[in-house]
Amino acid sequence: MLNRFIARFGKEEIAVLHSKLSIGERHDEWERIRAKKAKIVIGARSAIFAPLEEIGIIIIDEEHDSSYKAESNPKYDAKEVAKKIAKQNNCPLVLGSATPDIRTYYPAQNKENPEIEILSLTKRANQSSLPKVQVVDLKQELVNGNRSMLSMDLYAAIEENLKQKRQTILFLNRRGYSTFIMCRNCGYTVKCKNCNISLTYHSYEKKLKCHYCGYEEKVVTICPECQSDKIRYFGTGTQKLEQEIQKQFPKASTIRMDIDTVTKKNSHEQILNQFKNENIDILIGTQMVVKGHHFPNVTLVGVIAADSSLNIDDYRANERTFQILTQVARTCRKRKIRRKSSSANLQPRKLYHSMCQRTNL
């Protein structure tokens, strides 16, 4: 986003605000805005509080994203703050998304507020067509003897992409190696002492981690309940997927992007640039890899366990699953995208058709 705005308006016109800046850097940017040296502010949700005067327009991109709600104190919803500021400054507020939040879209569609107007983009950039979507039901894969994380179709597509010197993105919305560990003798599952949810195993650090509060502990080898050594690992994360890809495609170059690999400053940008500039064959990651990036050489996107997010403890799980899968499809610039499902409850054709219908939003 920053690079595109600098190319259009110049560096001196733009200020940046986000949590990865040091305190000194944020102070300098804040003072530039106050001194009216910057006319455009780009940033994460906290940028809505930038000390701008005479605001002409406020734009919230990917407005459906749940991260606009701050979970830490002080708690606030950046979209609601933006509405208030827009009203005070008598300026337009643009909420942009290819998959709008139902709470935004429904009242706009039904004209509950005459001040809200829907502006639709009916064509993709560069007149490109939507990618072809293929849903693979893994029940049949198991019947055919395939117990791999990759369906046979996805494996063949990756192999073909490697031969053609084209790039592939594999999306799995779970980080770590295994989603939980359990004793096969008594059923004991290791849980966070703070949150009471299952700890995720991270193979590189040899640790169990809580993805909510950050609690960590050493890997359990003996069950604390029954003293059995029958500790087994269940579920799949990006670390395990990375190892599987390296095993099945040993000659392919891979890179992984998730919270565990972007802890350092600018590491997010470095990984994306490395994937693009060094022409790395396969990028593996969580939601970070599908956030509107432009990779012209990416002609295949595979989603592992595409239906798993339908079963999370969220009453909006269906909506969020639709949103993330549509975002994934937009990442593929040419004509092929393959999606892999793992649940026996998924009805692939129904999911595919509902996606096609709702893409018109």
C-alpha positions, 0 to 999 in steps of 0.5 A: 500500500505504502509503495503504491501511494509513494509512487503516485503522490511522492514520499513527502506527502505521506505519513505512516503509523503502525505498531512496528514503528519505534516510539521515536519513529511514531513521534516523528510521523505524528509531528509531521502530521500535526505540522501539516507536512503530510497530507496523507496518512496510511496505517493500521487501525490506530491511524484513525486517531492521527491529528489531521485537520480539514479531513477530505476523505477517510478510506478503510480498506478490507473493512470486513476484517475483524482486526479493526476491533481493538481487543486490548485496552483501550478497546475501540472499533476503528470503523465506528470511530471513522464514522464519527470523525467523518461526520464531524468533518463532513467528509465521505467515508469509503469502506472498501472490500471485495467481501463486505461485512454483512452488517455493512452491506445489508443496510446499504443494500436495503437503503436503510440510511439514504446517506449510504451508497453502494459503489461496485467495481464490476471488472477486475484490474487489467480485465483479468478473469476470475480464477478457475476453482476446483474443490477436492473432497478428501473422502474420496482421496482416502478411499483411493489410499491417499493419506497425504496432506495434499490431494492427488490433483493438487500434487499434480498441479504443483508438479506442473507449476514447478516444471513451468517455472511458475510460483505457487501459494499454499494457504493453511489458516493454522500456524505451528506443527500440530494443533494439539497433543493428546495421550492415547491411553487416557485422553489427556490433552495439554491445555493453557493454564490461563485460557484452558484451550489446547496448546499448539506444538511448534516443532522448530522451538520444541515448545507448546504455545497458546495462540491467545495469551502467548503462554509457553511450556516444554513438550510433554513426553510423559502424560501427567495424568496416567504416566503413559508415554503414548503421547501423540500429535494431532492436527496440522499447522504451517510448520508441518505443511512446510516439512511435507512440501519439502519432503514431496518436492525436495528440489523446490525452494520454499518459504513460510510466512506466519506470526512465527516468522515475522517477529522481527521488524520489516520481516513481513516485507522481506519475506514477500520481497524474497518470494517475488524477487528471488522467484522462490517456488512455493510460499506457505502461510496463514492469512498473511499470504492472501492479503491483496499481494500482487505476484504476477508469476503466481498461477496456482493457489492451494488451500489446505483444509478449506472447510476447517474454519466452518467449525470454529466457535463463531456464529459468523464462521460461514461468513468469515470462511467465505471472506477468506476463501474469496480473498485467496481466490483474488491472490491467483492472478491467472486461471488456476486455483485448487482448493482442498477440503478435509471434512466429511460434512462439506458439500463442495458443490454447494459451497462452490455455488454459494461462493459464485453467487456471493462474489457478485457482492 
